[in-house]
Amino acid sequence: MKLIVAIIQPYRLEEVKKALYAEEVHLITVSEVLGHGRQKGVTEYYRGVRETGNLLRKVRVEIAVNENFVEPTIKAIMKGAQTGKVGDGKIFIMDLKECVRIRTGERGPEAIG
Amino acid sequence: MNNLPINTVDTAFVLLSAALVMLMTPGLALFYGGMVRKKNILSVLIQCFAAMCVLNVWWILIGYSLSFCPAKGFWGGLDWMGLKGVGYAALPDYSSTIPNRVFMIFQGMFAVITPALIIGAFAERMKFSAYIIFTLLWATFVYAPVCHWVWGSGGWLKQMGVLDFAGGIVVHATAGVAALITTIVIGKRKNLFHSPAPHNLPLVVLGTGLLWFGWFGFNAGSALAVNAVAVNAFITTNTAAAAAGLSWVLLEWIRNGRPTVFGIVTGCVAGLATITPGAGYVSVGSSVIIGIFASILCFIAVAIIKPRYGYDDSLDVFGVHGVGGILGVICVGLFASKAVNPGGADGLFYGNPKLLVTQLTGVLAAVLYTAAVTFVIYKLINVFLGVRIGEQDESIGLDLAQHRENAYTLLE
């Protein structure tokens, strides 16, 4: 089992969701986050005053999957989120030790899907 | 004519009414702003304030002259350009007790909010530069002529006997029909899985409160004097809004199983729009029926017709203002009574079927003209500038893409 965490551009979320559904991945958790990478943030203007270096809005997508879904999930996120411009985001993949379905108490690969 | 005594009470009443109508556009901004997704609220707010800034200047330069300078024909012409000759003296064509200038500023507020109503149709996808140009062209070539026909001295619909107390044709029908044309020209929003998608209903509620409040100036103020007609308009406005809000919420309670905040406020606005042309011509009893009619018809337009035909009128400008305005003008033909307003006429239910025909002719002429000219304006702007923003900017949201601002912060 793996936990896949992707930080993506907020405006690509709908495309990522579409691509994940196409790969039959339906169990996702999404949250709004702030952060920036090498591009160091957006430029905003307030009453004509230019401000840079703000944290950027990003969306964090968390998906826990069994091994056979790892590559399809990565592929779907890439497909939905990639624009080729700075700021497209990252995908982090980590081993998942255990998973418990609260309703039934099932554990492991059974509980994820 | 320059020696008519100015009535200070009437003048104070109309000035205050003008201020009330002014407050409706910020009210509309919140009403619409709460209805869009949170990435687009600022774009709606700036469009509303830009309407106030652009059109108030336009109004004193040419708008008032085009709309109200006495003339037979297409519009009023430019004799009053820059308020030349528009002084403190009364102009009996409009009111013999208040200064022409006071009438001018009162009417100016109507000219601001009418194009602003259309914002709800292209919300979340219109280019700001194109919006400014659209607003100016639409005010000049749709609002001013139609206003002149219906309200201007020498206007052909006015001479025909069309009754529009506070803007069922001039304001709501024109804005509503322009909204419908907008949806056809500009197309649907992208990546929208459910509509409406309001991000802040409390703002919509606040906006509705301000609109209802301002509407007293809009309708009662249209009597241009403190008299029985003004009092009647004040009460019919209030009653129709209440009856419509109540009937909308009951309708959706029965149909969808739940009474909703969005439903009750939409009903109130539908009632306000629908009573507008008749406020000073119909009795309080009739205003209850008009309010109920308003909710039933607007509910059908918003909840049944729009999903069936799939046009993306983002914030239901056509469904609420267009349908409400047209219905209200027809209701004048049914419910108008000389007992309420001796300066008006009797409608069908008071023994005069002719008024209904006149009303239908008037609204039909305005609707057809508005539809055609609005379409041409959009096509022209599309050639030179493009009406719609790019797909990526639309996904990012107009606030950041067009204005480089965010309404809400996650962390300070």
Boltz contact constraints between the chains, C-beta under 6 A:
constraints:
  - contact:
      token1: [A, 11]
      token2: [B, 395]
      max_distance: 6.0
  - contact:
      token1: [A, 11]
      token2: [B, 396]
      max_distance: 6.0
  - contact:
      token1: [A, 14]
      token2: [B, 191]
      max_distance: 6.0
  - contact:
      token1: [A, 32]
      token2: [B, 410]
      max_distance: 6.0
  - contact:
      token1: [A, 34]
      token2: [B, 410]
      max_distance: 6.0
  - contact:
      token1: [A, 34]
      token2: [B, 411]
      max_distance: 6.0
  - contact:
      token1: [A, 44]
      token2: [B, 404]
      max_distance: 6.0
  - contact:
      token1: [A, 45]
      token2: [B, 404]
      max_distance: 6.0
